[in-house]
Amino acid sequence: MTIRRTLLSVALSLLAVPLWAAQRVDLDYRVRFLPDSDQAEVSLTLEKGERVLGLDFDLGEEGAYSDFAADGQWTQDSPGRGLWQPAKGRAKLSYRVRVSHLRNGEHYDARMTPDWALLRGDDLVPSARLRQEDNTELVARLQFDLPKGWRGVETGWPRIGKNRFRIDNPLRKFDRPTGWIVAGKIGTRRAKLGETEVTVAAPVGEGMRRMDILTLLTFVWPQMQAVFPRDPAKLLIVGAGDPMWRGGLSATNSYYMHADRPLVSENGTSSLVHELVHVFSRISQRDRSDWVVEGLAEYYAIEIMRRAGGLSEERYQKIRQQLSKWSKPVKSLRGKRSTGPVTARAVLLLQELDREIRQATQDSQPRSLDDVTRGLMRLDKVSTQDLIDISESVMGAPSEVLDTRLLR
């Protein structure tokens, strides 16, 4: 009986092996910047092409990508899409991508000059629908070949060698080098805050206040960690001056700030902290609920500064008065994109909700809007109804604050 049980146990363990023993396949990205043509030459090399059945790329606007060459089959049958079916064995896809991009016809959200490049890796390697053999795991790495005279490169991914990075996103099967990238003649400052390696990098001569940024981040970091239960391994902050986009743009592991943006604005809010909230929370919207995403980011841009001791009560009340005045014409918060006045009104609503939650739970287990935010972070995308449901669950009662025409 003992022998039979042993044999049965061995047989079951052998049957279970294919369920977890994934075939690891190397995926190597290589990027070469070409300043003379305002392009980057990009290649993807699969060590075992037969494990990948196809990569269906979203090529976006016409003309952004060109000069495709592939081992295997490359087809562009439908507008804006390209399908690569790799050859067996070592298979390579290469192409060129235009780097500089105007966001509003006047300012760039990606730019290359003779001395530097500042862009998002999302544009170097477009998103794709991956079809692969079962039990296949891609192991992705990114290598840069820089023009003569360019000093280095920074990304939001862990460095594993000179100009070389490991790309690993557990939430996706197709690992690609998303997030901000800056390369060329750049200046860099680094610090370790909590468990996170923070890097501030920008082209030399662009007026980026690297040490000021690190100082403010050091000041607010403990409060950020208290709200958002995440310790990213690495965070990259990049920036440049005109004619770059005059604002902030966040990604999963990095964000961009225009060099002229004040760390704390005259109205008491901080674009730097606002974008940091986006990076930490990773909350995105659905069902015309961008007010939730932008409202929370601006709420904490004020609240984190207040908790860290950077705002007096008098200054906090003046900020509320300014938000009230700015948002007075707003009749509804709902929409695909939150405007400045809508975001201001959203902040006031969230401040009222925080007070309501604290008052409702003061005699039991004290709760706050922080608990609602952490609940929203667990969702893939959030809606207005999600905010209402989680808030009332945290509070243990219907919310009078959220029973408003602003949310209809």
Backbone hydrogen bonds, N-H to C=O, Kabsch-Sander energy under -0.5 kcal/mol:
donor,donor_aa,acceptor,acceptor_aa,energy
5,R,1,M,-2.3
6,T,2,T,-2.2
7,L,3,I,-2.8
8,L,4,R,-2.6
9,S,5,R,-2.3
10,V,6,T,-2.3
11,A,7,L,-2.6
12,L,8,L,-2.4
13,S,9,S,-2.0
14,L,10,V,-2.2
15,L,11,A,-2.1
16,A,12,L,-1.5
17,V,13,S,-0.9
17,V,14,L,-0.6
19,L,16,A,-1.2
20,W,16,A,-0.6
20,W,17,V,-1.7
21,A,17,V,-2.7
22,A,20,W,-1.8
23,Q,135,N,-4.2
24,R,22,A,-0.7
25,V,137,E,-2.8
27,L,139,V,-2.8
28,D,45,T,-2.5
29,Y,27,L,-0.6
29,Y,141,R,-3.2
30,R,43,S,-2.1
31,V,143,Q,-2.6
32,R,41,E,-2.5
33,F,145,D,-1.0
34,L,39,Q,-3.1
37,S,34,L,-1.3
38,D,34,L,-0.7
38,D,35,P,-0.7
39,Q,34,L,-1.7
40,A,97,V,-2.1
41,E,32,R,-3.2
42,V,40,A,-0.6
42,V,95,Y,-2.5
43,S,30,R,-2.1
44,L,93,L,-2.9
45,T,28,D,-2.2
46,L,44,L,-0.5
46,L,91,A,-3.1
47,E,26,D,-2.2
49,G,89,G,-3.7
51,R,48,K,-1.9
52,V,49,G,-1.4
53,L,51,R,-0.6
53,L,131,R,-1.6
54,G,131,R,-2.0
55,L,84,W,-2.4
56,D,129,R,-2.4
57,F,55,L,-0.8
57,F,82,G,-3.4
58,D,127,S,-2.7
59,L,57,F,-0.8
59,L,80,G,-2.8
60,G,80,G,-0.8
64,A,61,E,-1.6
66,S,96,R,-2.5
69,A,94,S,-2.3
71,D,92,K,-2.3
72,G,70,A,-0.7
73,Q,85,Q,-2.4
75,T,83,L,-2.1
81,R,78,S,-1.7
82,G,57,F,-1.7
83,L,75,T,-3.1
84,W,55,L,-2.6
84,W,82,G,-0.5
85,Q,73,Q,-2.8
85,Q,83,L,-0.5
87,A,71,D,-1.6
91,A,46,L,-2.5
93,L,44,L,-2.6
94,S,69,A,-2.8
95,Y,42,V,-2.2
96,R,66,S,-3.0
97,V,40,A,-2.2
98,R,64,A,-2.5
99,V,38,D,-2.0
101,H,110,A,-2.8
103,R,107,H,-3.2
104,N,107,H,-0.8
108,Y,243,P,-2.5
109,D,101,H,-2.1
110,A,101,H,-1.0
111,R,118,L,-2.5
113,T,116,W,-3.2
117,A,183,A,-2.4
118,L,111,R,-2.8
119,L,181,I,-2.3
121,G,179,G,-3.5
123,D,120,R,-1.7
124,L,120,R,-0.8
125,V,121,G,-2.2
129,R,56,D,-2.2
130,L,128,A,-0.6
131,R,54,G,-2.6
133,E,51,R,-3.1
136,T,133,E,-0.6
137,E,23,Q,-2.6
139,V,25,V,-2.8
140,A,138,L,-0.7
140,A,167,I,-0.7
141,R,27,L,-2.1
142,L,165,F,-2.8
143,Q,29,Y,-2.2
144,F,163,N,-2.3
145,D,31,V,-3.1
146,L,144,F,-0.6
150,W,147,P,-2.0
151,R,184,G,-0.8
152,G,184,G,-1.6
154,E,182,V,-2.6
156,G,180,W,-0.5
160,I,164,R,-2.4
161,G,164,R,-0.9
164,R,161,G,-1.6
165,F,142,L,-2.6
166,R,158,P,-2.3
167,I,140,A,-2.1
167,I,165,F,-0.5
168,D,166,R,-0.6
172,R,169,N,-2.1
175,D,173,K,-1.0
176,R,174,F,-0.5
178,T,176,R,-2.5
181,I,119,L,-3.0
182,V,154,E,-1.9
183,A,117,A,-2.4
184,G,152,G,-2.6
185,K,115,D,-2.3
186,I,184,G,-1.4
187,G,202,A,-2.9
189,R,200,V,-2.3
191,A,198,V,-2.1
193,L,191,A,-0.6
193,L,196,T,-2.4
194,G,192,K,-0.6
196,T,193,L,-2.2
197,E,233,A,-2.3
198,V,191,A,-3.2
198,V,196,T,-0.8
199,T,235,L,-2.8
200,V,189,R,-2.8
201,A,199,T,-0.5
201,A,237,I,-2.6
202,A,187,G,-1.9
204,V,185,K,-2.5
206,E,203,P,-1.5
210,R,208,M,-1.6
213,I,209,R,-2.1
214,L,210,R,-2.1
215,T,211,M,-2.3
216,L,212,D,-2.3
217,L,213,I,-2.5
218,T,214,L,-2.3
219,F,215,T,-1.7
220,V,216,L,-1.9
221,W,217,L,-1.9
223,Q,220,V,-0.6
224,M,220,V,-2.1
225,Q,221,W,-2.6
226,A,222,P,-1.5
227,V,223,Q,-1.2
228,F,224,M,-3.0
230,R,228,F,-2.8
235,L,197,E,-2.5
236,L,253,N,-1.6
237,I,199,T,-2.8
238,V,255,Y,-2.3
239,G,201,A,-0.7
240,A,257,M,-0.5
244,M,241,G,-2.0
245,W,108,Y,-3.0
247,G,245,W,-1.7
249,L,256,Y,-1.9
251,A,254,S,-2.8
255,Y,236,L,-2.0
256,Y,249,L,-3.1
257,M,238,V,-2.2
258,H,247,G,-2.1
259,A,240,A,-2.6
261,R,258,H,-1.7
265,S,269,T,-3.3
268,G,265,S,-2.0
271,S,262,P,-0.5
272,L,263,L,-0.5
274,H,270,S,-2.5
275,E,271,S,-2.4
276,L,272,L,-1.5
277,V,273,V,-2.3
278,H,274,H,-1.5
279,V,275,E,-2.0
280,F,276,L,-2.5
281,S,277,V,-3.2
282,R,278,H,-2.2
286,R,382,V,-2.2
290,D,335,G,-1.6
292,V,289,S,-1.3
293,V,289,S,-0.9
294,E,290,D,-2.7
295,G,291,W,-2.2
296,L,292,V,-2.2
297,A,293,V,-1.8
298,E,294,E,-2.3
299,Y,295,G,-2.7
300,Y,296,L,-2.5
301,A,297,A,-1.4
302,I,298,E,-1.4
303,E,299,Y,-2.9
304,I,300,Y,-2.6
306,R,302,I,-2.1
307,R,303,E,-2.9
308,A,304,I,-2.0
309,G,306,R,-1.3
310,G,305,M,-2.8
311,L,305,M,-0.6
316,Y,312,S,-2.4
317,Q,313,E,-2.2
318,K,314,E,-1.7
319,I,315,R,-2.1
320,R,316,Y,-1.9
321,Q,317,Q,-1.9
322,Q,318,K,-2.2
323,L,319,I,-2.5
324,S,320,R,-2.3
325,K,321,Q,-2.2
326,W,322,Q,-2.4
327,S,323,L,-2.1
328,K,325,K,-0.7
330,V,327,S,-1.8
333,L,406,L,-3.0
334,R,406,L,-0.7
335,G,288,R,-1.6
343,T,339,T,-2.7
344,A,340,G,-2.3
345,R,341,P,-2.2
346,A,342,V,-2.3
347,V,343,T,-2.1
348,L,344,A,-1.7
349,L,345,R,-2.1
350,L,346,A,-2.5
351,Q,347,V,-2.4
352,E,348,L,-2.0
353,L,349,L,-2.4
354,D,350,L,-2.5
355,R,351,Q,-1.8
356,E,352,E,-2.2
357,I,353,L,-2.6
358,R,354,D,-2.3
359,Q,355,R,-2.3
360,A,356,E,-2.2
361,T,357,I,-1.5
362,Q,358,R,-0.6
362,Q,359,Q,-0.6
364,S,361,T,-1.2
371,D,368,S,-1.1
372,V,368,S,-1.0
373,T,369,L,-2.7
374,R,370,D,-2.3
375,G,371,D,-1.5
376,L,372,V,-2.3
377,M,373,T,-1.9
378,R,374,R,-0.5
378,R,375,G,-1.1
379,L,376,L,-1.6
382,V,284,S,-2.9
387,L,383,S,-1.8
388,I,384,T,-2.1
389,D,385,Q,-3.0
390,I,386,D,-2.7
391,S,387,L,-2.3
392,E,388,I,-2.5
393,S,389,D,-1.8
394,V,390,I,-2.6
395,M,391,S,-2.5
396,G,392,E,-1.8
397,A,392,E,-0.9
400,E,398,P,-0.5
403,D,400,E,-0.6
404,T,402,L,-1.6
407,L,404,T,-1.5
408,R,405,R,-1.6
